[in-house]
């Protein structure tokens, strides 16, 4: 099974790159990183990697839906 060898933070806050066996595998959100315990030394099965990818995809979709629903009113949330 592949092992997480490195976790690096991206320029975007809350985003991390995950390296399995010293090769880039996936970029994930901080919530996904914590939920799946993707820290250095963690063994990752193919099933777990598929679950992580699905969770990351779901999170991206939810973020896009929120942006679409806010439309031009995103500034209202920031001012509250």
MOPAC internal coordinates of N, CA, C and O (Angstrom, degrees):
PM7 1SCF
backbone

  N    0.0000 0     0.00 0     0.00 0    0    0    0
  C    1.4600 1     0.00 0     0.00 0    1    0    0
  C    1.5226 1   109.56 1     0.00 0    2    1    0
  O    1.2310 1   120.47 1   -39.05 1    3    2    1
  N    1.3186 1   116.71 1   140.95 1    3    2    1
  C    1.4644 1   120.01 1   176.71 1    5    3    2
  C    1.5326 1   111.40 1   -65.99 1    6    5    3
  O    1.2310 1   121.09 1   -28.40 1    7    6    5
  N    1.3091 1   115.52 1   151.60 1    7    6    5
  C    1.4628 1   122.06 1   179.95 1    9    7    6
  C    1.5228 1   108.72 1  -121.19 1   10    9    7
  O    1.2310 1   120.66 1   -39.70 1   11   10    9
  N    1.3282 1   116.34 1   140.30 1   11   10    9
  C    1.4660 1   121.04 1   175.52 1   13   11   10
  C    1.5274 1   107.37 1   -68.48 1   14   13   11
  O    1.2310 1   120.73 1   -61.78 1   15   14   13
  N    1.3277 1   116.21 1   118.22 1   15   14   13
  C    1.4609 1   120.13 1  -178.19 1   17   15   14
  C    1.5217 1   112.90 1  -103.39 1   18   17   15
  O    1.2310 1   120.85 1   157.02 1   19   18   17
  N    1.3390 1   115.98 1   -22.98 1   19   18   17
  C    1.4648 1   118.29 1  -178.93 1   21   19   18
  C    1.5206 1   109.41 1  -156.47 1   22   21   19
  O    1.2310 1   120.97 1   -36.81 1   23   22   21
  N    1.3295 1   115.75 1   143.19 1   23   22   21
  C    1.4630 1   122.95 1   173.67 1   25   23   22
  C    1.5201 1   106.38 1  -129.50 1   26   25   23
  O    1.2310 1   120.59 1   -59.77 1   27   26   25
  N    1.3363 1   116.47 1   120.23 1   27   26   25
  C    1.4629 1   120.16 1  -179.92 1   29   27   26
  C    1.5192 1   110.10 1  -122.53 1   30   29   27
  O    1.2310 1   121.01 1   -34.33 1   31   30   29
  N    1.3175 1   115.68 1   145.67 1   31   30   29
  C    1.4593 1   120.79 1   178.83 1   33   31   30
  C    1.5227 1   109.42 1   -83.54 1   34   33   31
  O    1.2310 1   120.94 1   -40.70 1   35   34   33
  N    1.3318 1   115.80 1   139.30 1   35   34   33
  C    1.4555 1   121.10 1   176.15 1   37   35   34
  C    1.5206 1   109.65 1   -82.48 1   38   37   35
  O    1.2310 1   120.66 1    -5.29 1   39   38   37
  N    1.3332 1   116.35 1   174.71 1   39   38   37
  C    1.4647 1   120.37 1   176.07 1   41   39   38
  C    1.5204 1   110.66 1   -65.54 1   42   41   39
  O    1.2310 1   120.88 1   144.51 1   43   42   41
  N    1.3394 1   115.93 1   -35.49 1   43   42   41
  C    1.4669 1   119.58 1   177.87 1   45   43   42
  C    1.5228 1   109.11 1   -72.27 1   46   45   43
  O    1.2310 1   119.86 1   -50.50 1   47   46   45
  N    1.3121 1   117.87 1   129.50 1   47   46   45
  C    1.4646 1   120.27 1   179.83 1   49   47   46
  C    1.5289 1   111.29 1   -61.21 1   50   49   47
  O    1.2310 1   120.89 1   -41.22 1   51   50   49
  N    1.3259 1   115.90 1   138.78 1   51   50   49
  C    1.4529 1   120.88 1   176.19 1   53   51   50
  C    1.5159 1   114.94 1    82.40 1   54   53   51
  O    1.2310 1   119.43 1  -171.69 1   55   54   53
  N    1.3414 1   118.70 1     8.31 1   55   54   53
  C    1.4692 1   122.47 1   179.71 1   57   55   54
  C    1.5313 1   108.95 1  -118.22 1   58   57   55
  O    1.2310 1   120.92 1   -40.08 1   59   58   57
  N    1.3245 1   115.85 1   139.92 1   59   58   57
  C    1.4585 1   121.13 1  -176.65 1   61   59   58
  C    1.5219 1   111.35 1  -135.10 1   62   61   59
  O    1.2310 1   120.74 1   -34.25 1   63   62   61
  N    1.3293 1   116.19 1   145.75 1   63   62   61
  C    1.4630 1   122.80 1   173.97 1   65   63   62
  C    1.5221 1   108.20 1   -97.21 1   66   65   63
  O    1.2310 1   120.79 1   -46.44 1   67   66   65
  N    1.3270 1   116.09 1   133.56 1   67   66   65
  C    1.4584 1   121.93 1   179.60 1   69   67   66
  C    1.5282 1   108.15 1  -109.96 1   70   69   67
  O    1.2310 1   120.64 1   -51.04 1   71   70   69
  N    1.3298 1   116.37 1   128.96 1   71   70   69
  C    1.4565 1   122.37 1   177.96 1   73   71   70
  C    1.5250 1   108.90 1  -111.95 1   74   73   71
  O    1.2310 1   120.86 1   -52.78 1   75   74   73
  N    1.3328 1   115.95 1   127.22 1   75   74   73
  C    1.4624 1   121.98 1   175.84 1   77   75   74
  C    1.5219 1   107.97 1  -108.24 1   78   77   75
  O    1.2310 1   120.65 1   -55.16 1   79   78   77
  N    1.3188 1   116.36 1   124.84 1   79   78   77
  C    1.4705 1   122.24 1  -178.19 1   81   79   78
  C    1.5322 1   111.32 1    50.22 1   82   81   79
  O    1.2310 1   120.78 1  -133.14 1   83   82   81
  N    1.3124 1   116.12 1    46.86 1   83   82   81
  C    1.4717 1   125.16 1   177.13 1   85   83   82
  C    1.5235 1   114.39 1    64.39 1   86   85   83
  O    1.2310 1   119.72 1  -160.79 1   87   86   85
  N    1.3282 1   118.15 1    19.21 1   87   86   85
  C    1.4634 1   122.06 1   175.08 1   89   87   86
  C    1.5224 1   108.90 1  -125.68 1   90   89   87
  O    1.2310 1   120.88 1   -41.32 1   91   90   89
  N    1.3457 1   115.92 1   138.68 1   91   90   89
  C    1.4612 1   119.79 1   179.20 1   93   91   90
  C    1.5231 1   109.61 1   -58.35 1   94   93   91
  O    1.2310 1   120.67 1   -45.78 1   95   94   93
  N    1.3475 1   116.33 1   134.22 1   95   94   93
  C    1.4647 1   120.47 1  -179.20 1   97   95   94
  C    1.5218 1   111.73 1  -116.31 1   98   97   95
  O    1.2310 1   120.43 1   129.54 1   99   98   97
  N    1.3456 1   116.78 1   -50.46 1   99   98   97
  C    1.4603 1   119.80 1  -173.94 1  101   99   98
  C    1.5262 1   109.52 1  -162.29 1  102  101   99
  O    1.2310 1   121.10 1   -27.75 1  103  102  101
  N    1.3228 1   115.50 1   152.25 1  103  102  101
  C    1.4672 1   121.82 1   172.16 1  105  103  102
  C    1.5231 1   106.84 1  -105.43 1  106  105  103
  O    1.2310 1   120.59 1   -47.39 1  107  106  105
  N    1.3299 1   116.47 1   132.61 1  107  106  105
  C    1.4619 1   120.28 1  -176.33 1  109  107  106
  C    1.5217 1   111.50 1  -133.08 1  110  109  107
  O    1.2310 1   121.72 1   -18.59 1  111  110  109
  N    1.3226 1   114.31 1   161.41 1  111  110  109
  C    1.4520 1   122.50 1   174.71 1  113  111  110
  C    1.5311 1   108.78 1   -77.74 1  114  113  111
  O    1.2310 1   120.57 1   -23.00 1  115  114  113
  N    1.3120 1   116.52 1   157.00 1  115  114  113
  C    1.4612 1   121.68 1  -178.97 1  117  115  114
  C    1.5288 1   112.02 1   -57.83 1  118  117  115
  O    1.2310 1   120.17 1   141.21 1  119  118  117
  N    1.3310 1   117.29 1   -38.79 1  119  118  117
  C    1.4677 1   120.74 1   179.77 1  121  119  118
  C    1.5262 1   111.47 1   -62.87 1  122  121  119
  O    1.2310 1   120.31 1   139.96 1  123  122  121
  N    1.3152 1   117.00 1   -40.04 1  123  122  121
  C    1.4646 1   121.87 1   178.79 1  125  123  122
  C    1.5269 1   109.37 1   -67.59 1  126  125  123
  O    1.2310 1   120.43 1   138.51 1  127  126  125
  N    1.3177 1   116.79 1   -41.49 1  127  126  125
  C    1.4629 1   122.36 1   178.75 1  129  127  126
  C    1.5254 1   110.47 1   -55.63 1  130  129  127
  O    1.2310 1   120.88 1   134.21 1  131  130  129
  N    1.3147 1   115.92 1   -45.79 1  131  130  129
  C    1.4633 1   120.82 1  -178.23 1  133  131  130
  C    1.5222 1   111.30 1   -74.51 1  134  133  131
  O    1.2310 1   120.25 1   136.73 1  135  134  133
  N    1.3352 1   117.13 1   -43.27 1  135  134  133
  C    1.4718 1   121.01 1  -176.67 1  137  135  134
  C    1.5260 1   111.75 1   -59.69 1  138  137  135
  O    1.2310 1   120.04 1   141.98 1  139  138  137
  N    1.3354 1   117.53 1   -38.02 1  139  138  137
  C    1.4593 1   121.09 1  -176.94 1  141  139  138
  C    1.5307 1   112.82 1  -101.29 1  142  141  139
  O    1.2310 1   119.68 1  -171.59 1  143  142  141
  N    1.3236 1   118.21 1     8.41 1  143  142  141
  C    1.4733 1   122.97 1   179.57 1  145  143  142
  C    1.5273 1   111.91 1    50.99 1  146  145  143
  O    1.2310 1   120.71 1  -128.33 1  147  146  145
  N    1.3099 1   116.24 1    51.67 1  147  146  145
  C    1.4642 1   121.39 1  -178.60 1  149  147  146
  C    1.5258 1   110.10 1   -87.56 1  150  149  147
  O    1.2310 1   121.07 1  -108.23 1  151  150  149
  N    1.3107 1   115.55 1    71.77 1  151  150  149
  C    1.4492 1   121.29 1  -179.70 1  153  151  150
  C    1.5272 1   109.71 1  -115.26 1  154  153  151
  O    1.2310 1   120.03 1   -15.78 1  155  154  153
  N    1.2995 1   117.55 1   164.22 1  155  154  153
  C    1.4597 1   122.66 1  -177.35 1  157  155  154
  C    1.5304 1   110.10 1   -53.53 1  158  157  155
  O    1.2310 1   121.13 1   -50.09 1  159  158  157
  N    1.3265 1   115.45 1   129.91 1  159  158  157
  C    1.4561 1   120.92 1   178.31 1  161  159  158
  C    1.5222 1   114.26 1    96.79 1  162  161  159
  O    1.2310 1   119.80 1   171.03 1  163  162  161
  N    1.3183 1   117.99 1    -8.97 1  163  162  161
  C    1.4632 1   121.49 1  -179.73 1  165  163  162
  C    1.5250 1   109.90 1   -76.19 1  166  165  163
  O    1.2310 1   120.67 1   -48.57 1  167  166  165
  N    1.3424 1   116.32 1   131.43 1  167  166  165
  C    1.4598 1   120.63 1   175.06 1  169  167  166
  C    1.5194 1   108.94 1   -81.94 1  170  169  167
  O    1.2310 1   120.78 1   -43.12 1  171  170  169
  N    1.3280 1   116.11 1   136.88 1  171  170  169
  C    1.4612 1   121.31 1  -176.09 1  173  171  170
  C    1.5283 1   109.03 1  -123.34 1  174  173  171
  O    1.2310 1   120.91 1   -61.12 1  175  174  173
  N    1.3283 1   115.87 1   118.88 1  175  174  173
  C    1.4654 1   119.93 1   176.52 1  177  175  174
  C    1.5260 1   109.23 1   -82.69 1  178  177  175
  O    1.2310 1   120.96 1   -12.55 1  179  178  177
  N    1.3213 1   115.77 1   167.45 1  179  178  177
  C    1.4644 1   120.14 1   177.76 1  181  179  178
  C    1.5250 1   110.65 1   -62.69 1  182  181  179
  O    1.2310 1   120.81 1   142.86 1  183  182  181
  N    1.3302 1   116.06 1   -37.14 1  183  182  181
  C    1.4651 1   120.84 1   178.91 1  185  183  182
  C    1.5207 1   110.76 1   -64.58 1  186  185  183
  O    1.2310 1   120.75 1   135.84 1  187  186  185
  N    1.3323 1   116.16 1   -44.16 1  187  186  185
  C    1.4643 1   120.21 1  -179.99 1  189  187  186
  C    1.5286 1   110.61 1   -64.41 1  190  189  187
  O    1.2310 1   120.31 1   139.55 1  191  190  189
  N    1.3303 1   117.01 1   -40.45 1  191  190  189
  C    1.4625 1   120.47 1   179.09 1  193  191  190
  C    1.5294 1   110.57 1   -63.05 1  194  193  191
  O    1.2310 1   120.45 1   140.57 1  195  194  193
  N    1.3284 1   116.75 1   -39.43 1  195  194  193
  C    1.4697 1   120.71 1   177.13 1  197  195  194
  C    1.5263 1   110.79 1   -64.59 1  198  197  195
  O    1.2310 1   120.28 1   141.37 1  199  198  197
  N    1.3436 1   117.08 1   -38.63 1  199  198  197
  C    1.4667 1   121.16 1   177.83 1  201  199  198
  C    1.5211 1   110.82 1   -66.07 1  202  201  199
  O    1.2310 1   120.31 1   139.87 1  203  202  201
  N    1.3210 1   117.01 1   -40.13 1  203  202  201
  C    1.4674 1   121.57 1   178.36 1  205  203  202
  C    1.5251 1   109.78 1   -63.34 1  206  205  203
  O    1.2310 1   120.50 1   135.22 1  207  206  205
  N    1.3292 1   116.66 1   -44.78 1  207  206  205
  C    1.4641 1   120.48 1   179.29 1  209  207  206
  C    1.5267 1   110.98 1   -62.71 1  210  209  207
  O    1.2310 1   120.32 1   139.48 1  211  210  209
  N    1.3243 1   117.00 1   -40.52 1  211  210  209
  C    1.4667 1   120.80 1   179.11 1  213  211  210
  C    1.5271 1   110.73 1   -65.95 1  214  213  211
  O    1.2310 1   120.27 1   137.97 1  215  214  213
  N    1.3327 1   117.09 1   -42.03 1  215  214  213
  C    1.4631 1   120.94 1   179.37 1  217  215  214
  C    1.5282 1   110.74 1   -65.46 1  218  217  215
  O    1.2310 1   120.32 1   140.53 1  219  218  217
  N    1.3224 1   117.00 1   -39.47 1  219  218  217
  C    1.4662 1   121.24 1   178.48 1  221  219  218
  C    1.5284 1   110.25 1   -65.02 1  222  221  219
  O    1.2310 1   120.42 1   137.52 1  223  222  221
  N    1.3276 1   116.81 1   -42.48 1  223  222  221
  C    1.4649 1   121.48 1   178.49 1  225  223  222
  C    1.5316 1   110.47 1   -63.07 1  226  225  223
  O    1.2310 1   120.72 1   137.03 1  227  226  225
  N    1.3318 1   116.22 1   -42.97 1  227  226  225
  C    1.4706 1   120.89 1   178.82 1  229  227  226
  C    1.5268 1   110.93 1   -62.09 1  230  229  227
  O    1.2310 1   120.50 1   137.99 1  231  230  229
  N    1.3219 1   116.64 1   -42.01 1  231  230  229
  C    1.4614 1   120.48 1   179.80 1  233  231  230
  C    1.5275 1   111.20 1   -64.30 1  234  233  231
  O    1.2310 1   120.34 1   139.35 1  235  234  233
  N    1.3398 1   116.96 1   -40.65 1  235  234  233
  C    1.4640 1   120.62 1   177.93 1  237  235  234
  C    1.5200 1   110.61 1   -63.10 1  238  237  235
  O    1.2310 1   120.41 1   138.00 1  239  238  237
  N    1.3331 1   116.81 1   -42.00 1  239  238  237
  C    1.4630 1   120.31 1   178.45 1  241  239  238
  C    1.5235 1   111.40 1   -62.34 1  242  241  239
  O    1.2310 1   120.37 1   136.49 1  243  242  241
  N    1.3224 1   116.90 1   -43.51 1  243  242  241
  C    1.4659 1   120.51 1   179.74 1  245  243  242
  C    1.5290 1   110.65 1   -62.56 1  246  245  243
  O    1.2310 1   120.48 1   139.66 1  247  246  245
  N    1.3187 1   116.69 1   -40.34 1  247  246  245
  C    1.4624 1   120.71 1   179.10 1  249  247  246
  C    1.5283 1   110.14 1   -63.43 1  250  249  247
  O    1.2310 1   120.43 1   137.87 1  251  250  249
  N    1.3356 1   116.78 1   -42.13 1  251  250  249
  C    1.4600 1   120.53 1   179.32 1  253  251  250
  C    1.5210 1   111.51 1   -65.70 1  254  253  251
  O    1.2310 1   120.13 1   140.29 1  255  254  253
  N    1.3197 1   117.36 1   -39.71 1  255  254  253
  C    1.4674 1   120.88 1   178.34 1  257  255  254
  C    1.5205 1   109.90 1   -62.92 1  258  257  255
  O    1.2310 1   120.30 1   137.82 1  259  258  257
  N    1.3187 1   117.03 1   -42.18 1  259  258  257
  C    1.4712 1   120.24 1   178.86 1  261  259  258
  C    1.5202 1   110.67 1   -61.76 1  262  261  259
  O    1.2310 1   120.12 1   137.19 1  263  262  261
  N    1.3321 1   117.37 1   -42.81 1  263  262  261
  C    1.4617 1   120.42 1   178.85 1  265  263  262
  C    1.5187 1   111.24 1   -64.41 1  266  265  263
  O    1.2310 1   120.41 1   139.40 1  267  266  265
  N    1.3282 1   116.82 1   -40.60 1  267  266  265
  C    1.4649 1   120.06 1  -179.59 1  269  267  266
  C    1.5259 1   110.97 1   -66.58 1  270  269  267
  O    1.2310 1   120.27 1   141.03 1  271  270  269
  N    1.3266 1   117.09 1   -38.97 1  271  270  269
  C    1.4586 1   120.13 1  -178.66 1  273  271  270
  C    1.5164 1   111.28 1   -70.86 1  274  273  271
  O    1.2310 1   120.27 1   146.23 1  275  274  273
  N    1.3253 1   117.10 1   -33.77 1  275  274  273
  C    1.4623 1   119.72 1   178.82 1  277  275  274
  C    1.5246 1   110.79 1   -72.12 1  278  277  275
  O    1.2310 1   121.24 1   143.53 1  279  278  277
  N    1.3184 1   115.23 1   -36.47 1  279  278  277
  C    1.4624 1   119.55 1  -179.90 1  281  279  278
  C    1.5129 1   111.75 1    55.06 1  282  281  279
  O    1.2310 1   120.46 1    55.00 1  283  282  281
  N    1.3203 1   116.72 1  -125.00 1  283  282  281
  C    1.4603 1   121.72 1  -178.48 1  285  283  282
  C    1.5235 1   112.48 1   -84.34 1  286  285  283
  O    1.2310 1   120.09 1  -175.93 1  287  286  285
  N    1.3159 1   117.44 1     4.07 1  287  286  285
  C    1.4563 1   120.35 1  -176.30 1  289  287  286
  C    1.5268 1   112.98 1  -101.66 1  290  289  287
  O    1.2310 1   119.75 1  -165.66 1  291  290  289
  N    1.3138 1   118.07 1    14.34 1  291  290  289
  C    1.4535 1   121.51 1   178.81 1  293  291  290
  C    1.5132 1   112.71 1   -59.90 1  294  293  291
  O    1.2310 1   120.24 1   149.28 1  295  294  293
  N    1.3206 1   117.15 1   -30.72 1  295  294  293
  C    1.4640 1   120.70 1  -179.89 1  297  295  294
  C    1.5277 1   111.24 1   -66.93 1  298  297  295
  O    1.2310 1   119.87 1   154.91 1  299  298  297
  N    1.3263 1   117.86 1   -25.09 1  299  298  297
  C    1.4705 1   121.18 1  -179.75 1  301  299  298
  C    1.5172 1   109.88 1   -65.64 1  302  301  299
  O    1.2310 1   120.17 1   137.41 1  303  302  301
  N    1.3217 1   117.29 1   -42.59 1  303  302  301
  C    1.4602 1   121.35 1   179.98 1  305  303  302
  C    1.5196 1   109.81 1   -64.04 1  306  305  303
  O    1.2310 1   120.13 1   138.99 1  307  306  305
  N    1.3317 1   117.35 1   -41.01 1  307  306  305
  C    1.4548 1   120.92 1  -178.63 1  309  307  306
  C    1.5245 1   111.30 1   -64.85 1  310  309  307
  O    1.2310 1   120.11 1   148.95 1  311  310  309
  N    1.3199 1   117.39 1   -31.05 1  311  310  309
  C    1.4593 1   119.47 1  -176.21 1  313  311  310
  C    1.5268 1   112.65 1   -85.40 1  314  313  311
  O    1.2310 1   120.14 1   169.08 1  315  314  313
  N    1.3175 1   117.33 1   -10.92 1  315  314  313
  C    1.4771 1   119.63 1  -178.48 1  317  315  314
  C    1.4652 1   111.07 1   -79.24 1  318  317  315
  O    1.2310 1   120.10 1   180.00 1  319  318  317

